[in-house]
Amino acid sequence: MHLNSPHHRIRNALFGLSVVGIGALALLDNLHVFGTGLLRTYWPLVFVVWGIGRLAWPRHVSSALFGVVLIAVGALMTAHNLGQVDVDVRQWWPVFVILGGVAIALRGVFPKACGGRHRRFETSTMEHTDLVDVDARFSAVKLRNDSPAFKGGRISAAFGGVELDLREAAMAGPEAILTIDGKFSGIELRVPRHWQVSVQMSSTLGGVEDKTVSPPSPEQRLVLRGETVFGGVEIKN
């Protein structure tokens, strides 16, 4: 999705309104305007708002499925907080693992339905800056960088995807540091064959996979720092 497209702006607006709503509930709680804790009761509605955004503009089949899950989780948790249903969400967490597997399977079985539409929402850009600064929320970003003095930078992704191609870039010094913060996202890096990759990241229910071929006499090193949560990072040549 292009960063200036109407869909992207509306999604950002929904995300911003969710943050405003949480802040308003917290403020009303602190002022004791109501007798019940509004934030403690209604905060799961944030998942409902996110789910509506995923359903309104689904990038692929699994994206729509994820939107349905978000709405269901938010509605059940809110109903539980209101005392309408007796559901212990902690007992049902394996359902999310199952649905995640279903979403992955759909991408494999229906690659055209999942991938063909997804490409329309990508932002493809060529940059020449020494430091990359990528922010992908509910979107896919495809970036190439050919800086002659690459120093690293940062990648932040939430419910999105990032492809960063550095094969045409070069380092001015012996080391470049790239900080990654990925949540429910997939990040793919492509690096030159003469770069050595040093992974110094932590992962929670995710993983970092280095598929590069280590150079025989490495003189330059790309250091990856940060964390990934419910997602993955893949490095290739």
N, C-alpha and C positions, 0 to 999 in steps of 0.2 A: 504494500500500500504506500502510495506517495505521501510524504510527510505533510504536504499541503492540501491533500485531497479532502473533500467534504466528509467522507467516512472517517478518516483519521482524526479530523477536528472534532467530530461528534463523539468519537470514542474517548478522546482526551477530555471532552466536556463531561461525559458520564463519569469518568474516573475522578475528575476534579469535584464534581457534585457529590460523589461518594465520600471523599475526604471532608468536604464541607459538612455533610450530614453527620459524620462521626464527631467532628469538632463541635457542632451545634448540640448534639445529644450530651456530649461530655460537659459543655458549658451549662446546660440546663440542669444536669445532675449536680454540678458543683454549687449552683445557686439554689438548689432544693426547691425548684419551681413545682415539681410534681412529687407525689409521695412514693412513686416507684422509680427504680433505677432505669432510666430510658436507655442509656448506653449498654448496660448489661443485658437488657431485654431485646433491643432491636438492632444491635450491631450486625447480626448475620444477614440483614437485608442488603448489605453491600454485595454479597455473593449473588443475590437476585439481580441487582443492577448490572453486574458484570456479565451474568448469563444472558440477560436481554441483549446486551451489546454483541455478544458472540452469535446469538441467533439472528439478530437483525442483519448482520453482514458476515455470514459464515465464509471463511476462506476455503474450507473443504469439509468433507463429511465428518471427520473427527472433531473439527472445530465446533460444528453444530451440536454434536453429542456432548462435548465438554460444556457447552452453554446450558444444555438441559440439566446436566449434573449440577452445575453451579446453582441454578434456580431451585432444584429439588433440595439441595443441601441447605441453602439459605432459608427456604420456606419451612423445612422440618425443624431446623434449629430455632427459628423464631417461634414456631408453634410450641416447641418444647419449653422455651423460656416463658411463654404465656400460660403454660400449664394445660394446653389443649391436647397434646399427645405426650406419651411417655416413651421417649426414644433416647437411648444412650448411644450417641454418635461414636464413642470410642469403641464400641463393639462392632461397628459396621465399617471400620476403616478398610478392611480387605476389599470391600466393594469398589473403592477408588482404584485399587491395584488392578482389579478385573476390568473395569471400564478403561483404564489406561492401556491394558493389553488389547482390548477390542479396538481402541482408536488406532494403535500401531498396526493391527491386522488390517483395518480398513485402508490405511495408507498403502499397504503392500498389495492387497487384492484389487483396489480401485485406484491405481496410480494416476490415471487421467483425471478422475473426479477429484482426487485429493491434491495432486500436484499441479495440474493444468490451471486450475482456477487460482491456486496459491501464487503462481508467478505473476498474476496481474496485480497483486497487492505488494509486490516487492519494490523497494527503492534501490536502484542500481546507480552507483556513483563512482567516479574516478577521483581520487584525491592525491595531492602532492605534499601534504603537510608532514612535518616530522613527528607529530603526535596525533594519534587518532582519538576521536571522541565520539563513540557510538552509543546512542540511546534508543533502544527498540522496545516499546511497550505496545502489546497487542498488534504487532506488525512484523514484517520481514524486511531486513536490510541486507543488501548485497553491495559490498564495497571493495574497490581495488585501490591500492596505494603503491605509488612508484617513487616515493621520496628517496633522494640520494643520501639522506642523513637521518634515517629512521631511528627514533628514540623510544618508541613504545606508545603508551597512552592508556585508555580505559574503554571497556565494553560493558554496558549495563543493559540487560535484557530481562523483561518480565512478560511471560505469556507470548513470546515471539521467537524469532529466529534471526541469526546473524551469520553471514558468510563474509569473511575478510580474507582477501587474496593479497599476500605480500610478496609474491614471487618476483615482482619487478622492482621491489624495494631493496635498498642497501643501507647498511649501518655505517655511521661515521666513526663510532667507537667500538669497543669489544663487546658491549652488552646493551640490550634494550629490554625494558620492563613493561609488560602489558598486564594490567589489572582487570580481572574479569569478575563480574557479579551477575550470575545467571539464575533466574528463578522460573521454573516451569518453562524452560527454553532450551533450544538446541543451537549450539555455536560451532561453526566450522572454520578452521584456520588453515591457510595454505602458505607455506614458507619456502624460501629457496633451499636447495639441497645442501649448500655449504653452511647453513645455519645449524647450530646445535640448539635443541629445545630442552629447557629445564623446567619441569612442572613442579610448582610449589603451591598447589591448590588443595583445598579441602572440598569434599563432596558429601552431600546428604541425600540418600536415596537417588543417587545419580552417579556419574562417572566421568573421568577424564581419560581419553585414549590417545596415546601418542603413536601414530603410524608412520612417522618420519624415519628415514634412514640416516643413522648417525654418520657424519662425515669422518673420514680417517684422521684428519688433522684439523679439528675445529678451532677457528680463530675468533668467531663471533657467536654470541649466544643470545637466544630469546628466552627471557624468564617470564613464566606465567604465574601470577599470583591472584589470590581471591578465593571465591567459592562458587559452587553450583549446587542448587537445591531443586530436587525433582527435575533434573535436566541432564544434559551431557555436553561435553566439549571434545571435539575431535580435531587432531592436528595432522595434516598431510603435507607431502611435498608437491 
